[in-house]
């Protein structure tokens, strides 16, 4: 009985925490992006910004309630079957919320999420993971928030996520 009561208190607290953050929309997303990059620019149905020296395009479709953050990596021409297999393996275990994708003849790092339920920290973490998989293409293929195994890469890649989350604390 006590266990059930504790579970209900936990769930009530979780629901209250979820309700405290306003729904994401174009304006709120833009405010967050401008906090992360004061030089960000409106660009078509979204924004263009720079994160850790990487061009990031954020596209919003309010009618479909979706957003997509993308970092161009390279031309898709010349990708080998080994490249494709490694990216698909990474999409399964190390890119986390970001993904490798091909569209319009380009290889992209992408983070795709429903717009309205997107929380500030999810957006910030997703942007950092997207930049990380673009930067680690051809080497670690990692979103940076979690590594399987030791080495120096985990701390180096985690720095970007922590830096952006810190910038977003005041929003």
N, C-alpha and C positions, 0 to 999 in steps of 0.2 A: 504494500500500500504506500509506504514512504517512497519507494522507488518510483511508482507511478506519479505521485505528487511532485517529486523532484523533476521528473521528465516533463510534466506539464508546465512547471515554472520555467524550465529551460526553453521549451518551445514558445511560450508566451514572450519571454525575453528576446528570443531570436526573431519572432514576428515583429515585435516593437522596434528592434534594431533595423529590420528590413524596411519598415515603413518610414523611418526617420530620414532617409535619403530621397530627395525629389527624383521624379522620373527623368531620364535623360532625353533631351531634345536637342535640336540644332544649336540653340543659344547656349545652353548649359555645356554642351560638348565643346563649343567654340571657346567659352570662358576657360575651360580646363586646358585646352590646347594652347591658348595664348599665355596661360600661366607657365606652361612647360617651355614654350618658345615664343617670347614676345615679338619675334619677327614673323610668326605664322601669318599666312594670308588666306582669305576666303578664295576658293578655287572651284568654280562650277558649283555642283551640289555638295560641296564640302570644303576642305581646307588643305593647304600645302604647308608643310613645316619641315624643320630640320631637327633631328635627334641624333646626338653623337656623330655629327658630320654626315648623316644619311638623310636623303630626301624621303619624306613620308607623305603619302597622299591619303587623306581620309575622306571617304565618300559616304554620304548619307542618303538613304531613300526613306523618307518619312512615311510614304504611302505603304511601303512594305515593312516598315518598322525595323529596318536593318542598317547596319553600318559596316564599313570595311576599311581597315587601315592597311596600306600596301607600301612596300619598299621594293623598287626595281633592283634586281640583282645583275642580270646579264641577258643577252639574247638567248632564246631557247634553241637557236640553231646550233647544231654540233653537240648537244647533250648526248652522252653515251648511255647505253643501257645500264652501265655500272653507276653513272650519275643518278639516273632515275631510280634505280633500286635503293641507293643510299638515301636519297631524299624521302622515299616512301618508308624506309625503315625509321628514319628520324621523325617523320610525321606520326609514327606509331608510338615512339618512346621518348624522344628528347626535345621535340619542339614545343611541347606543352600546349598552350592555347593558340599559338601561331602555326602556320602551315606553309610549306612550299607549294606553289601553284604555277601553272602556265596559262597565259592568256595573251592574245594579240602578239604572238611571236616573242614574248618576253617571259623570263623566269622571275617570279615575284616571291617575296615573303609576305604573308597576308594574315590578318587577324579579322575574323568575321563574327559578328555577334548581333542579336536582336538589340535594337536601339533603346527602346523605352526602359527595359529592366536593367540596362547596363549601369553598373555602379562606378563611381569615380576611380576607385582603386583597381577595379577590373580593367577599365580603360587604360590606365597608366601602366599596369603590369602587361597588358596585351601589347601596347605600343613598344615597351622595352623588349618583350620577347620577340616581336617582329623584327626589330632592329638587330637584336642578337642573332637571329637565325640568318639574316642577310649577311652580317659580319662574319659568321662562322661557316658560311657556305664553303664547301671544299675542304673543311678541316673538321671541326667538332659537330657541326649541324645541330646546334643546341640553342634552346630558348633562354638558357642561362639561369633559370630559377632552381633547377635541380639537375644534378649530374649523377650518373651511375658509375662510381669509381672515384679514385683519388686524383690528385694533381692540382695544378695552379688555376686551371680554367674556371672552376666553379666560383671562386672568390672574385676573379676578374669580371666575369659576366654578371654576377649578382650585383656588382657595384652600380650598374646602370639602372636596374630595377629599383634599388634602394634610393638612388639619387632622384629619380623621377617621383617615387612615392613621397619623399621628403618635400619636394617642390609642391606636390599636391596636397600636403597636409593643411595648408591655410585656406584651401578653396571651400 
